[in-house]
Amino acid sequence: MVSNAKRKVERKASKPGEAGAPDSNVGQALRSVYDEAIDEAIPPEMLDLLGKLK
């Protein structure tokens, strides 16, 4: 069991946005996935369906 004092020290060690903090790594991973998704081509089937909605 982790004491409250130790939890406070652990929280202070990794502030959001701090290099090497877990939140920083998650943010970088999300940006990478988002950038890849933006660069993907729209499948022809999706374009066909969108065209039918007009």
Contacts in CASP RR format, 6 or more apart in sequence:
PFRMAT RR
TARGET T0000
AUTHOR 0000-0000-0000
METHOD contacts of the structure
MODEL  1
MVSNAKRKVERKASKPGEAGAPDSNVGQALRSVYDEAIDEAIPPEMLDLL
GKLK
2 10 0 8 1.000
14 20 0 8 1.000
14 21 0 8 1.000
14 22 0 8 1.000
14 23 0 8 1.000
15 21 0 8 1.000
16 23 0 8 1.000
16 24 0 8 1.000
17 23 0 8 1.000
17 24 0 8 1.000
18 24 0 8 1.000
END
